Amino acid sequence: MDLNKTIDDYELVKKIGEGTYGKVYKVKRKSDNKTIALKVINIPVGNDELIDISKKEVEYLKTLSFPECNPFIICYYDSYYDPISRDFLIEMEYIEGTDMFDFILESNNKNTKEIYYYFLLLIAKDIAKGLKYIHSKNIIHNDIKLENIMINPKYTPKIIDFGLACHTKYNKNVGKYCESDGGTPSYVSPEY
């Protein structure tokens, strides 16, 4: 975690999303002019639990991104906590494209059903490869849904948003096993 960076090290391009714990922006890193995604999690005073949650997300992303990034999972670059602004920032790969939910809506409106179903099968296969890799690292995403899968212009899916992820084994960096039910209510199994 880099402690020398500040929010001023980035040029805001646009807001691209908002989740449970933070907002995600498309930014340009001023040091090298690289376009990246920057997740900004504002930590309210006294909410140390949110710092721990953010650190866990970073640990999962690091585990999945090193020694090299997986083609079906968002790639982590760096993170830091700015104690003055109380912002926890996570640098990640910027993925040009749309989420799976919008992709299905847009594709389903076209008169190319055979091609559409073929691409969905290929995309599903690649998502399964990404999940297999995540599980091989003893991590459970805990919030797989259409909105947490980005589809780039080459129809490659990328699994994003590890804010609710958990570890299947005890890990000294992230602590306990999966304990919470997690997930988005309309996507979790009925027994929860």
matplotlib code that plots the C-alpha trace (Angstrom):
import matplotlib.pyplot as plt

x = [0.0, 1.5, 1.2, 2.7, -0.1, -3.0, -6.2, -4.4, -2.3, -5.2, -7.2, -10.9, -12.4, -15.9, -17.7, -18.4, -20.1, -21.2, -21.3, -22.0, -18.8, -17.6, -17.6, -15.5, -14.1, -12.3, -9.2, -5.8, -2.8, -0.8, 2.6, 2.3, -0.9, -2.4, -6.2, -7.3, -10.3, -10.0, -12.3, -12.8, -14.1, -14.7, -14.1, -16.4, -14.7, -14.8, -15.6, -12.5, -14.5, -14.7, -10.9, -10.6, -13.1, -11.2, -7.9, -9.4, -10.7, -7.1, -5.7, -8.1, -7.3, -3.5, -3.8, -5.7, -3.5, 0.0, 2.3, 0.2, -3.3, -6.0, -7.7, -11.2, -10.7, -10.1, -6.4, -5.3, -2.5, -2.1, -3.9, -3.5, -5.3, -5.3, -5.7, -6.5, -9.4, -10.2, -10.4, -9.2, -8.3, -7.8, -6.2, -7.4, -7.5, -10.0, -12.3, -13.9, -17.3, -20.5, -21.7, -23.3, -26.8, -26.7, -24.9, -27.8, -30.4, -28.6, -27.9, -31.3, -32.8, -30.9, -32.1, -29.1, -30.3, -28.0, -24.9, -26.2, -26.6, -23.2, -21.5, -23.4, -22.0, -18.5, -18.8, -20.3, -17.3, -14.9, -16.7, -16.5, -12.7, -12.5, -14.5, -12.3, -9.2, -10.8, -11.7, -8.3, -7.0, -9.5, -11.5, -15.3, -16.5, -19.8, -21.6, -21.6, -24.3, -24.7, -23.7, -20.3, -19.2, -17.9, -17.9, -15.2, -15.5, -13.8, -16.6, -14.2, -15.8, -14.0, -15.2, -15.2, -16.1, -14.5, -15.9, -18.0, -15.4, -14.2, -11.6, -12.5, -9.5, -7.9, -5.5, -3.2, -3.7, -7.5, -8.4, -11.4, -13.2, -16.4, -19.0, -21.5, -24.3, -23.2, -24.5, -27.2, -30.7, -32.2, -29.2, -28.6, -30.0, -33.4, -32.1, -30.5]
y = [0.0, 3.3, 6.0, 8.8, 9.2, 11.6, 12.1, 14.9, 12.3, 11.6, 13.4, 12.6, 11.5, 10.4, 8.4, 4.9, 3.2, 3.1, 0.1, -0.7, 0.8, 3.2, 4.9, 4.0, 6.5, 6.4, 8.5, 9.2, 8.6, 11.8, 10.0, 8.0, 9.2, 5.7, 5.4, 3.3, 2.6, 4.2, 2.9, 5.6, 4.4, 7.3, 6.1, 7.9, 8.8, 5.9, 3.3, 1.2, -1.9, -0.3, 0.1, -3.6, -4.5, -2.3, -3.9, -7.4, -6.5, -5.3, -8.6, -10.6, -8.5, -8.8, -12.6, -12.8, -10.3, -11.5, -12.8, -11.9, -10.8, -13.4, -12.5, -13.0, -11.0, -7.3, -6.5, -4.8, -2.2, -0.4, 1.1, 3.6, 5.3, 9.1, 10.0, 13.6, 13.0, 9.7, 8.1, 4.5, 4.3, 1.2, 1.4, -1.2, -1.9, 0.2, -2.0, -0.5, -2.0, -2.6, -4.9, -8.2, -6.9, -4.1, -6.4, -8.9, -6.1, -4.5, -7.8, -9.3, -6.4, -7.3, -9.7, -12.0, -14.7, -17.4, -15.2, -13.8, -17.3, -18.4, -15.4, -16.0, -19.6, -18.4, -15.7, -18.2, -20.5, -17.7, -16.6, -20.2, -20.1, -16.9, -18.5, -21.6, -19.4, -17.5, -20.7, -22.2, -19.3, -20.3, -17.2, -16.9, -13.8, -13.8, -11.4, -12.8, -11.1, -9.6, -6.2, -7.5, -8.9, -6.5, -7.4, -5.7, -4.9, -8.3, -10.1, -11.1, -11.1, -9.7, -10.4, -7.2, -6.0, -8.1, -6.0, -8.9, -11.7, -14.0, -16.7, -20.4, -21.1, -19.2, -16.6, -14.5, -11.5, -11.5, -13.4, -15.7, -17.9, -16.9, -16.2, -13.8, -14.7, -11.9, -11.2, -9.2, -10.4, -11.0, -13.1, -15.3, -18.8, -19.1, -20.9, -17.6]
z = [0.0, -1.1, 1.5, -0.6, -3.1, -2.8, -4.8, -6.6, -8.4, -10.7, -13.3, -13.1, -16.4, -15.3, -12.6, -13.9, -10.9, -7.3, -5.0, -1.4, 0.0, -2.6, -6.0, -9.0, -11.4, -14.7, -14.1, -15.7, -13.4, -13.8, -13.2, -16.4, -18.1, -17.9, -17.8, -14.8, -12.6, -9.2, -6.4, -3.7, -0.3, 2.1, 5.7, 8.2, 11.5, 13.9, 11.2, 11.4, 10.2, 6.8, 6.7, 7.5, 4.7, 2.2, 3.2, 2.7, -0.7, -1.6, -0.3, -2.5, -5.5, -4.9, -4.5, -7.8, -9.7, -8.8, -10.2, -13.3, -14.0, -14.9, -18.2, -16.7, -13.4, -13.0, -12.4, -9.2, -9.4, -6.1, -3.1, -0.4, 2.5, 2.7, 6.4, 5.6, 3.2, 4.9, 1.5, 0.8, -2.9, -5.0, -8.4, -10.9, -14.6, -16.5, -18.5, -21.6, -22.2, -20.4, -17.6, -18.4, -17.5, -20.0, -22.5, -22.4, -22.7, -25.7, -27.4, -26.9, -28.9, -32.0, -34.7, -34.3, -31.9, -33.1, -32.7, -29.4, -27.9, -29.2, -27.6, -24.4, -24.3, -24.9, -22.2, -19.7, -20.4, -19.7, -16.5, -15.3, -16.0, -13.9, -11.0, -11.2, -10.8, -7.9, -6.1, -6.7, -4.5, -1.8, -2.3, -2.8, -4.6, -2.6, -5.0, -8.5, -10.5, -14.0, -12.8, -11.4, -14.7, -17.3, -21.0, -23.1, -26.9, -27.6, -25.7, -22.9, -19.4, -16.4, -12.9, -10.8, -7.3, -4.6, -1.7, -0.3, -1.0, 1.7, 2.2, 2.4, 4.6, 7.5, 6.0, 8.1, 5.8, 5.8, 9.0, 9.3, 6.9, 5.1, 7.7, 6.2, 3.9, 1.5, -1.9, -3.5, -2.2, -5.6, -6.6, -3.6, -3.2, -1.6, 1.5, 2.6]

ax = plt.figure().add_subplot(projection="3d")
ax.plot(x, y, z, "-o")
ax.set_aspect("equal")
plt.show()
